[in-house]
Each structure stands twice: as C-alpha cells, then as structure tokens.
Amino acid sequence: MRQFLSPHLPDDSATRVAYRVSRPGHDPRLHGVWWPRSNDLGAELPAVIESLDRRGFRTEWVSFSRQTWDGTGQQLLIAGRVIRTSSYRAIDPHMVSLSGRDGRARIDLLVVPPDSPATTAARAFSRIVDWDNHVTASDALAAASSEWTHEDELMSWPAVQAVPL
C-alpha cells in the first residue's frame, strides 16, 4: 500500500523536505526529496518524522544506506516513540525508506547530499515533486547534478529560490 500525502499542510521548508502527491494509479519510485544539513541521521531524521506525522503517516521503521549516513543505533527515540532503524549495503545510497506500522505503507525519499549546491537541490526538488519519476534515487540525483539543460529553463526562478538554504 502506498501513502498519498496532502499538499495542504504546514510548510516543511525549514526541514528541507518536500513530498509529491501521486495521482491514483500512478506509483512513482520516489515519494519526495530531502536535503539534510549533515550526514548525522540521528540529528536529521526527527524533523522528517515530525513532518510525516503532521501528514498522518506514522513512521515506525527507517531503512538507509550504510555508506551515506554516519553510524546510528538500531533505534532512535523520536517524537516520543521508538523508531527502528536498519542500514543496508544494497539500498540505494541516495534514498531513505520510511515504513509505517505494518510495513505495507512506505515512503521513499531521494536524499540530496548535504554538501550539494543549491542549484542541484533545486533541480532535485523540482524533478521529484513535479515529475512522474520511475528512476532510482541515484539516477535522479545524477540528472539533477548534471549540466544545466533546456528542461531546466522550464523551471521557474521562484522554484529555484524556494529551496531553503
């Protein structure tokens, strides 16, 4: 079961996360994009969990790549509850997967590396949120990191400025 998120909720720009709203019948590979400020998952994750809580998605489990994030325990106390975490070698290094209670509801986020330029983050936000994506997180990030293309000209300047620094 995929989670559909409402866009009519509090602004998450301080968290530097955005979620896409899928049309019924369309199942993108990535459900949002996140540009954390560091590689410390324990410090960065609470804001994302709280953002999802406000949207009615109760995260119970987080899966991530060991090569991307600094070490973290097998569980974190976030928003007054224990969130289980698992690191894997095989998971896309530019993705974090957040699962709900029974594991059927899941949200996969593209993770833009903290040291990425704002233009790369803006392109990633634009492509994931406004695009029916069917590519891996690494492929989406590579496209966002590539040279400026004609497609980028279609992205309005206010959208680029909307990505918080």
Contacts in CASP RR format, 6 or more apart in sequence:
PFRMAT RR
TARGET T0000
AUTHOR 0000-0000-0000
METHOD contacts of the structure
MODEL  1
MRQFLSPHLPDDSATRVAYRVSRPGHDPRLHGVWWPRSNDLGAELPAVIE
SLDRRGFRTEWVSFSRQTWDGTGQQLLIAGRVIRTSSYRAIDPHMVSLSG
RDGRARIDLLVVPPDSPATTAARAFSRIVDWDNHVTASDALAAASSEWTH
EDELMSWPAVQAVPL
1 104 0 8 1.000
1 105 0 8 1.000
2 22 0 8 1.000
2 27 0 8 1.000
2 31 0 8 1.000
2 105 0 8 1.000
2 106 0 8 1.000
3 31 0 8 1.000
3 57 0 8 1.000
3 105 0 8 1.000
3 106 0 8 1.000
3 107 0 8 1.000
4 21 0 8 1.000
4 22 0 8 1.000
4 24 0 8 1.000
5 19 0 8 1.000
5 20 0 8 1.000
5 21 0 8 1.000
5 31 0 8 1.000
5 55 0 8 1.000
5 57 0 8 1.000
5 107 0 8 1.000
6 21 0 8 1.000
6 55 0 8 1.000
7 19 0 8 1.000
7 21 0 8 1.000
9 54 0 8 1.000
9 55 0 8 1.000
10 51 0 8 1.000
10 54 0 8 1.000
12 18 0 8 1.000
12 19 0 8 1.000
12 51 0 8 1.000
13 162 0 8 1.000
13 164 0 8 1.000
14 47 0 8 1.000
14 164 0 8 1.000
15 34 0 8 1.000
15 47 0 8 1.000
15 48 0 8 1.000
15 51 0 8 1.000
16 34 0 8 1.000
16 35 0 8 1.000
16 36 0 8 1.000
16 37 0 8 1.000
16 121 0 8 1.000
16 163 0 8 1.000
16 164 0 8 1.000
17 32 0 8 1.000
17 33 0 8 1.000
17 34 0 8 1.000
17 35 0 8 1.000
17 47 0 8 1.000
17 48 0 8 1.000
17 51 0 8 1.000
17 109 0 8 1.000
18 32 0 8 1.000
18 33 0 8 1.000
18 125 0 8 1.000
18 128 0 8 1.000
18 129 0 8 1.000
19 31 0 8 1.000
19 32 0 8 1.000
19 55 0 8 1.000
19 107 0 8 1.000
19 129 0 8 1.000
20 28 0 8 1.000
20 30 0 8 1.000
20 31 0 8 1.000
20 32 0 8 1.000
20 128 0 8 1.000
20 129 0 8 1.000
20 130 0 8 1.000
20 131 0 8 1.000
22 28 0 8 1.000
22 31 0 8 1.000
26 132 0 8 1.000
28 132 0 8 1.000
28 133 0 8 1.000
28 134 0 8 1.000
29 108 0 8 1.000
29 133 0 8 1.000
29 134 0 8 1.000
29 135 0 8 1.000
29 136 0 8 1.000
29 137 0 8 1.000
30 95 0 8 1.000
30 108 0 8 1.000
30 109 0 8 1.000
30 110 0 8 1.000
30 128 0 8 1.000
30 133 0 8 1.000
30 135 0 8 1.000
30 137 0 8 1.000
30 140 0 8 1.000
31 107 0 8 1.000
31 108 0 8 1.000
31 109 0 8 1.000
32 107 0 8 1.000
32 108 0 8 1.000
32 109 0 8 1.000
32 110 0 8 1.000
32 128 0 8 1.000
32 129 0 8 1.000
33 109 0 8 1.000
33 110 0 8 1.000
33 111 0 8 1.000
33 112 0 8 1.000
33 124 0 8 1.000
33 125 0 8 1.000
33 128 0 8 1.000
33 129 0 8 1.000
34 48 0 8 1.000
34 96 0 8 1.000
34 109 0 8 1.000
34 110 0 8 1.000
34 111 0 8 1.000
34 112 0 8 1.000
35 111 0 8 1.000
35 112 0 8 1.000
35 114 0 8 1.000
35 116 0 8 1.000
35 121 0 8 1.000
35 124 0 8 1.000
35 125 0 8 1.000
35 163 0 8 1.000
36 44 0 8 1.000
36 111 0 8 1.000
36 114 0 8 1.000
37 44 0 8 1.000
37 114 0 8 1.000
38 44 0 8 1.000
38 114 0 8 1.000
39 68 0 8 1.000
39 69 0 8 1.000
39 70 0 8 1.000
39 114 0 8 1.000
40 69 0 8 1.000
40 70 0 8 1.000
41 62 0 8 1.000
41 64 0 8 1.000
41 69 0 8 1.000
41 70 0 8 1.000
41 71 0 8 1.000
41 72 0 8 1.000
41 76 0 8 1.000
41 85 0 8 1.000
42 72 0 8 1.000
42 76 0 8 1.000
45 62 0 8 1.000
45 76 0 8 1.000
45 78 0 8 1.000
45 83 0 8 1.000
46 76 0 8 1.000
46 78 0 8 1.000
46 79 0 8 1.000
48 96 0 8 1.000
48 98 0 8 1.000
48 109 0 8 1.000
49 59 0 8 1.000
49 78 0 8 1.000
49 79 0 8 1.000
49 83 0 8 1.000
49 98 0 8 1.000
50 78 0 8 1.000
50 79 0 8 1.000
52 58 0 8 1.000
52 59 0 8 1.000
52 98 0 8 1.000
52 107 0 8 1.000
53 59 0 8 1.000
53 79 0 8 1.000
57 98 0 8 1.000
57 100 0 8 1.000
57 105 0 8 1.000
57 107 0 8 1.000
58 100 0 8 1.000
58 101 0 8 1.000
59 83 0 8 1.000
59 98 0 8 1.000
59 99 0 8 1.000
59 100 0 8 1.000
59 107 0 8 1.000
60 83 0 8 1.000
60 84 0 8 1.000
60 99 0 8 1.000
60 100 0 8 1.000
60 101 0 8 1.000
60 103 0 8 1.000
61 83 0 8 1.000
61 84 0 8 1.000
61 85 0 8 1.000
61 86 0 8 1.000
61 98 0 8 1.000
61 99 0 8 1.000
61 100 0 8 1.000
61 103 0 8 1.000
62 83 0 8 1.000
62 84 0 8 1.000
62 85 0 8 1.000
62 86 0 8 1.000
62 96 0 8 1.000
62 97 0 8 1.000
62 98 0 8 1.000
62 99 0 8 1.000
63 85 0 8 1.000
63 86 0 8 1.000
63 87 0 8 1.000
63 88 0 8 1.000
63 91 0 8 1.000
63 96 0 8 1.000
63 97 0 8 1.000
63 99 0 8 1.000
64 85 0 8 1.000
64 86 0 8 1.000
64 87 0 8 1.000
64 88 0 8 1.000
64 91 0 8 1.000
64 95 0 8 1.000
64 96 0 8 1.000
64 97 0 8 1.000
65 87 0 8 1.000
65 88 0 8 1.000
65 89 0 8 1.000
65 91 0 8 1.000
65 92 0 8 1.000
65 93 0 8 1.000
65 94 0 8 1.000
65 95 0 8 1.000
66 87 0 8 1.000
66 88 0 8 1.000
66 89 0 8 1.000
67 89 0 8 1.000
67 93 0 8 1.000
68 93 0 8 1.000
68 94 0 8 1.000
68 111 0 8 1.000
68 113 0 8 1.000
69 87 0 8 1.000
71 87 0 8 1.000
72 85 0 8 1.000
72 87 0 8 1.000
73 85 0 8 1.000
74 84 0 8 1.000
74 85 0 8 1.000
74 86 0 8 1.000
75 82 0 8 1.000
75 83 0 8 1.000
75 84 0 8 1.000
75 85 0 8 1.000
76 82 0 8 1.000
76 83 0 8 1.000
76 85 0 8 1.000
77 83 0 8 1.000
91 97 0 8 1.000
92 136 0 8 1.000
92 137 0 8 1.000
92 138 0 8 1.000
93 137 0 8 1.000
93 138 0 8 1.000
94 110 0 8 1.000
94 111 0 8 1.000
94 112 0 8 1.000
94 113 0 8 1.000
94 137 0 8 1.000
94 138 0 8 1.000
94 140 0 8 1.000
94 141 0 8 1.000
95 108 0 8 1.000
95 109 0 8 1.000
95 110 0 8 1.000
95 111 0 8 1.000
95 136 0 8 1.000
95 137 0 8 1.000
95 138 0 8 1.000
96 108 0 8 1.000
96 109 0 8 1.000
96 111 0 8 1.000
97 106 0 8 1.000
97 107 0 8 1.000
97 108 0 8 1.000
97 109 0 8 1.000
98 106 0 8 1.000
98 107 0 8 1.000
98 108 0 8 1.000
98 109 0 8 1.000
99 105 0 8 1.000
99 106 0 8 1.000
100 106 0 8 1.000
108 137 0 8 1.000
110 124 0 8 1.000
110 128 0 8 1.000
110 137 0 8 1.000
110 140 0 8 1.000
110 141 0 8 1.000
111 137 0 8 1.000
112 120 0 8 1.000
112 121 0 8 1.000
112 124 0 8 1.000
112 141 0 8 1.000
112 144 0 8 1.000
113 141 0 8 1.000
116 124 0 8 1.000
116 145 0 8 1.000
118 160 0 8 1.000
118 163 0 8 1.000
118 165 0 8 1.000
119 148 0 8 1.000
119 160 0 8 1.000
120 141 0 8 1.000
120 144 0 8 1.000
120 145 0 8 1.000
121 144 0 8 1.000
121 163 0 8 1.000
122 155 0 8 1.000
122 159 0 8 1.000
122 160 0 8 1.000
122 162 0 8 1.000
122 163 0 8 1.000
123 143 0 8 1.000
123 144 0 8 1.000
123 145 0 8 1.000
123 152 0 8 1.000
123 155 0 8 1.000
124 140 0 8 1.000
124 141 0 8 1.000
124 144 0 8 1.000
125 159 0 8 1.000
125 162 0 8 1.000
125 163 0 8 1.000
126 155 0 8 1.000
126 159 0 8 1.000
126 160 0 8 1.000
127 133 0 8 1.000
127 140 0 8 1.000
127 143 0 8 1.000
127 144 0 8 1.000
128 140 0 8 1.000
133 140 0 8 1.000
135 143 0 8 1.000
END
